[in-house]
Amino acid sequence: MYHPGGMDYDGKSIWVPTAEYRPNSRSILYRVDPATMKATEVLRYGDHIGGLVYNAESKTLHGVSWGSRRFYRWTFDNDGKVSNAGTPPEQLRVPNRSHYIDYQDCKYLGGQEALCSGLNMYQPKKDGPRFALGGFEIVDLAANQAIYQVPVELWTEGGLPMTYNPFWIEATSNGLRAYFMPEDEKSTLYVYEAEVK
């Protein structure tokens, strides 16, 4: 397990999936204390979990598989242990009916909703060039369904969508501020602001 996926921060812990870099593989999910950076193993699971969201309201952990084709939901008992860790993936997973983007990262919004960012490759003609389009989706975690989608028409000079890797978004006094780090290895932190009227 060497590939960290989309992380979430719940105000106390950072939730991090690590997985083999291939679909239908295996993962180890961690909770990290941001003050000490000590990682505690939460769960080992028989699928590639590429992103996590912790729902502090229901105390549930939500994951997405490679390409975000499947949703997972894990519950915790009173001792803080995952109560359905032994449930096989084929019994626990729910198909993601949205195929607009493959999620790269997700953040819990509150109210049983998560904001996920990602991208997909499109090819208008069979022998034509491909292009990557990024976007955001708001996902209803109770229904395992995207309820709002919006493209993000921002790219790096090299052509990567801003939503290719991690993001963070926060409210400002008059709108939203979004942070993106799209490139692998060495990257630039891109910051964009949107005014909400």
C-alpha positions in Angstrom: 0.0 0.0 0.0 1.8 3.1 -1.2 -0.7 5.4 -2.9 -2.5 7.9 -0.7 -5.9 9.0 -2.0 -8.3 11.8 -1.3 -8.2 12.9 2.3 -10.7 14.5 4.6 -10.3 16.6 7.8 -13.1 16.6 10.3 -11.6 19.3 12.6 -9.9 16.6 14.8 -8.4 14.0 12.5 -7.2 13.6 8.9 -8.7 10.5 7.3 -6.3 9.0 4.7 -6.8 6.0 2.4 -3.7 4.2 1.0 -4.0 1.6 -1.7 -2.2 -0.4 -4.4 -2.2 1.7 -7.5 -4.6 -0.3 -9.5 -8.4 -0.9 -9.5 -10.0 -3.7 -7.5 -7.0 -4.0 -5.2 -6.6 -3.5 -1.5 -6.5 -0.5 0.9 -5.5 0.5 4.4 -7.5 3.4 5.9 -5.9 5.6 8.5 -6.9 8.3 11.0 -4.0 10.8 11.5 -3.6 13.2 14.4 -2.6 16.5 12.8 -0.7 17.7 15.9 1.6 14.7 16.1 1.1 13.3 12.6 0.7 9.9 14.2 -1.3 7.5 12.0 -3.6 4.9 13.4 -4.9 2.1 11.3 -8.7 2.1 11.1 -9.4 -0.6 8.6 -7.9 -2.9 5.9 -10.3 -3.5 3.0 -10.4 -5.6 -0.2 -10.9 -2.8 -2.8 -9.0 0.3 -3.9 -10.4 3.1 -1.8 -9.4 6.3 -3.6 -11.0 8.9 -1.3 -12.6 9.2 2.1 -15.1 11.4 3.8 -15.8 11.3 7.6 -19.4 12.2 8.5 -19.0 13.5 12.1 -22.8 13.9 12.5 -23.6 10.2 11.9 -20.1 8.9 12.8 -19.7 7.1 9.5 -16.8 6.8 7.1 -17.6 7.0 3.4 -15.2 5.8 0.7 -15.1 5.8 -3.1 -13.3 3.1 -5.2 -10.9 3.5 -8.1 -12.6 5.9 -10.6 -15.3 6.4 -7.9 -17.4 3.7 -9.5 -18.5 2.4 -6.1 -19.5 4.0 -2.8 -18.7 2.4 0.6 -20.1 3.3 4.1 -18.5 2.0 7.3 -20.0 2.5 10.7 -18.3 2.7 14.1 -19.3 1.1 17.4 -19.3 2.8 20.8 -15.6 1.9 21.2 -14.6 3.7 17.9 -14.0 0.5 16.0 -15.5 -0.2 12.5 -18.5 -2.4 13.1 -18.9 -3.6 9.6 -15.2 -4.1 8.7 -15.8 -7.8 7.9 -18.6 -7.2 5.4 -17.2 -8.3 2.0 -16.9 -5.5 -0.6 -19.5 -7.0 -2.9 -22.1 -6.8 -0.1 -21.2 -3.3 1.1 -20.6 -1.4 -2.1 -23.2 0.7 -3.9 -22.7 1.7 -7.6 -22.1 5.4 -8.3 -24.7 6.2 -11.0 -22.8 9.4 -12.0 -20.1 9.1 -14.6 -19.4 12.7 -15.3 -16.1 12.8 -13.3 -13.9 10.3 -11.4 -13.5 11.7 -7.9 -9.9 12.5 -6.8 -10.8 14.1 -3.5 -13.9 14.7 -1.3 -14.7 16.9 1.7 -17.6 16.6 4.1 -19.9 19.6 3.9 -22.4 18.8 6.6 -26.0 17.9 6.3 -25.1 14.4 5.0 -23.4 15.9 1.9 -19.9 15.8 0.5 -18.2 17.9 -2.1 -16.1 15.8 -4.5 -13.7 17.0 -7.2 -12.3 15.1 -10.1 -12.0 14.8 -13.8 -12.7 12.6 -16.8 -11.1 12.2 -20.2 -13.3 12.9 -23.2 -12.8 12.2 -26.9 -15.4 13.8 -29.2 -14.2 11.7 -32.2 -12.9 8.1 -32.2 -9.6 9.1 -33.8 -9.6 12.7 -32.4 -7.7 14.2 -29.6 -8.7 13.6 -26.0 -9.2 16.3 -23.5 -9.6 16.3 -19.7 -12.5 18.2 -18.1 -12.7 18.7 -14.3 -15.6 19.4 -12.1 -17.3 19.3 -8.7 -20.2 17.2 -7.5 -22.2 17.4 -4.3 -23.0 13.9 -3.2 -25.8 12.9 -0.9 -24.1 10.4 1.4 -27.3 8.9 2.6 -28.5 8.1 -0.9 -25.1 7.6 -2.4 -26.0 9.9 -5.3 -24.7 13.1 -6.9 -27.3 15.8 -6.5 -25.4 18.7 -8.1 -22.7 18.9 -10.7 -20.7 21.8 -12.1 -17.7 21.8 -14.5 -14.6 23.6 -13.4 -13.2 25.1 -16.6 -9.7 25.8 -15.2 -6.5 24.1 -16.4 -2.8 24.4 -15.8 -0.5 25.6 -18.6 0.3 21.9 -19.2 -3.4 21.1 -19.7 -4.3 19.4 -16.4 -7.6 20.2 -14.9 -7.3 22.0 -11.6 -9.4 19.2 -10.0 -6.8 16.5 -11.0 -5.5 16.0 -7.4 -6.3 17.5 -4.0 -8.4 20.6 -3.4 -9.7 22.6 -0.4 -12.5 25.1 -0.5 -13.6 27.6 2.1 -16.1 30.4 2.5 -15.0 34.0 2.3 -17.0 37.1 3.3 -18.4 37.4 -0.3 -18.0 34.0 -1.8 -15.7 31.0 -2.0 -11.9 30.5 -2.1 -10.6 27.2 -3.7 -7.1 25.8 -3.5 -5.8 23.2 -6.0 -2.6 21.2 -6.4 -3.1 19.4 -9.7 0.3 18.1 -10.7 2.0 15.0 -9.5 5.4 15.1 -7.7 6.2 18.8 -7.9 3.2 21.1 -8.1 2.0 24.7 -7.7 -0.7 25.7 -5.2 -3.3 27.5 -7.3 -5.8 29.7 -5.5 -9.0 31.0 -7.0 -11.8 33.1 -5.6 -15.4 33.2 -6.7 -17.9 35.9 -5.7 -21.3 34.6 -4.8 -24.1 37.1 -5.5 
